[in-house]
């Protein structure tokens, strides 16, 4: 297994954006399951993933599939009292850092709760005013 993928398993559930930050390419692209916009850049993506780590509970990776630069990491977690299953689709760059990170999840009801929880957290994080302008 690639060292970045091994490290990712250790840090994603912790929600420590500093640990996540070191795994990301400078121009990483993150596609969340809650809406269709793409987050671009190490700082905003690390911040988003840090908040996700605080919203998810009982997070664990169940299966990891891939090789070289393309990986799929199946996970399960809770969002509030609701269960969720998802897959992190990860592409590494030639330096072994995460270049693309897309998350697909189910069920729909849990994704709605995740979106609401993330919006509540983001609204209290002043950095996101700047990041949101970059998304527009």
Residue, then its C-alpha position, 0 to 999 in steps of 0.5 A: x500500500x502507498x505510504x500516503x494512503x496508510x497515513x490517510x487512514x490514521x489521520x482522516x478520522x481524527x479531524x486534525x487539519x494540520x495532519x491532513x494538510x501535509x498529505x495534500x498537494x498544493x492545488x488539491x481538488x476536493x469534491x464533497x458528497x453534499x454539493x457539486x462545487x469543488x474545493x481547490x487548494x491545500x488550506x481550504x481542503x484541509x479546513x473542510x476535511x478537519x470539520x468533517x472529522x468533527x462531524x463524523x463519529x465512529x469513522x473507520x475504513x472497511x476496505x481499501x482498493x487500488x494501486x499506484x496513484x488511484x485508490x478507493x477507500x470504503x468507509x462507514x461512520x455516523x453523522x449524528x445518530x444516522x449511519x452512512x457508508x461512503x467511498x473516498x476516491x483518491x488520486x495521488x500526484x507524482x510526489x505521492x500527495x493527494x491531488x484529487x479527493x472525491x467522496x461519494x456517500x449514502x443514504x441520502x438522508x444522512x448526506x442532508x444531515x451532514x450538509x446541515x452540520x457542515x454549514x453550521x460549522x463553516x458559518x462559525x469559521x471566518x476563513x470560509x468567507x474567504x474560501x467561499x469567494x474563491x469558489x464563486 
